[in-house]
């Protein structure tokens, strides 16, 4: 299936693509057919800067389980880093981690 | 050499007169399975959402090997001219997908391109896979065609959640305008389109008096034709291609 489910957000930071580093302007997250990964569907993330052309993109295609691991890892990092560096309350991040740990995808054929 | 073909990239004037690239293939000898003094029909191949990729081009060549001209317009060309197909697909998704009006214009241009070939018999069909399945049906409601093939197109009678940001609509209101016979090929294990949506579309086309035949394969889900993906199901794909060839042979002329 093509789920069409896509979430987009502005992005600030940098990515390293085929032509080296570039500043990011946006990201897209979607669960749909991958181009390269072996699963039928994957959690795909594009970090991009369309003003520099469509190839200014860092793309990943993750299994659902890996995507959940990523959410947990990010929450775990924010739970450990002082809020004055991130602007994120570590206690809230710890609650996010707790919620993310409850996400255990079932194997999908 | 017999049963030869020629294939390569061409330029089309698509919707709103904009130039887009397309991949075309033609039978080049006079010994193709189609007849009418060497004249033959054509097939517009509508690629899936992951883009204008190698698998889509291989399907274009398959039709030429069967004796029909075929062309696949790059529906993402405007979103990212000259980019790799995966980057262009990502850019298209970020822009909300391919607008229906633009799709209709691009398919109409591709159909005209086929009909203008000196060895065309004037008959053209569309075939689309995944999102292209829905777009094949959409084209059949707006472009003069001899036949339409829908391979597991989702959201023909429903639409994605509005928060998806995708410009995909239900085709229900357009179906009365469908003017070509439809071959629909689906997997029983698919959820988009789920068997219930396929059954509803089947009933709706019957009620509208539209010529169509639907086949749903057991032990197959979405994308069972895709040889480069884990969804590939050999029995469904083999029978599916046989049905496509027989259906197009009936409606495009020739006995390919």
Interface residues (C-beta under 8 A of the other chain):
Chain A: X1 X2 X3 X4 X5 X6 X8 X26 X28 X30 X32 X33 X34 X35 X38 X39 X40 X46 X48 X50 X53 X54 X55 X57 X59
Chain B: X48 X49 X50 X51 X53 X79 X80 X83 X84 X86 X87 X88 X89 X90 X91 X93 X94 X97 X130 X131 X152 X154 X155 X160 X161 X164 X165 X166 X168 X190 X191 X192 X221 X222 X223 X229 X230 X231
